[in-house]
């Protein structure tokens, strides 16, 4: 299992701090030892010798040269080792900034604070084609969302859509907690792998029994597994799109389909000019379906009365069972040429 980016950034910063600490300890020990040698060899007080050693290590040149051979050797060693240590420390600091470790850690902390401030948001697990479409629709509705994905290259696109991006494996409890699952409104599980979606759903359901989970399934067998794992709704994009394409192909006047429930769907049906629809009233065509509205050009009439007369080009919005809507489609369909 790969290391999470936040933990990796902290580990890198900790490694840098340890290296700087070792260098600082070495420089101080060298300074104290050189001061002791200069004090013994030159016959000065330890405090004077300490300032002398510090002046030499900092290459200031404000003190005289040692007279004894031992003092001169100590001064040379102090210059070589002290200056070398200083330049090595500066190189470490430059490496920290050039490699972007510090900026990465600060960016992760900013993202963490923003996510911690969210509540009633949506967590989108996976940022493939389906995940991107989900994020676009959520942001278009003005909803806050957090994207969980293991590919850091998805961060710019997610942030450009207005979503918060957190890199990590959504099947891990710690990652879901950092995404704010305790305060989230719903989780959309749409990773590319059905197995990953099952594991993510299991983990999310264990963390929160009351959260709404909408999961994606590429295969029919996975739908049952996701339901058993705790998903409230399971969507199969290929199955749904195939069904809708087939219905649109069979009924040319059908312009849109939305599944409202297991037994009900919402459809938009256009009144064909060569069908039996023009001249009929809403009450004539309704049957067991419910006519939610009639769109006529740029205007929309919700809950039209039963005596509303339909014209060619009108679009009715109806809700009902597949059987009742099939009857309505057949009634309004234009005869084959």
Secondary structure, DSSP 8 states (H G I E B T S, - for coil): ----HHHHHHHHHHHHHHHHHHHHHHHHHHHHHHHHHHHHHH---HHHHHHHHHHHHTT---S---SSHHHHHHHHHHHHHHHHHHHHHHHHHHHHHHTTHHHHHHHHHHHHHHHHT--S-EEEE--SHHHHHHHHHHHHTT--EEEEES-GGGHHHHHHTT-EEEES-TTSHHHHHHTTTTT-SEEEE--S-HHHHHHHHHHHHHH-SSSEEEEE-SSHHHHHHHHHHT-SEEE-HHHHHHHHHHHHHH-TTEEEEEE-SSS-EEEEEE--TTSS-TT-BHHHHHTTSEEEEEEETTEEEES--TT-B--TT-EEEEEE-HHHHHHHHHHHS----
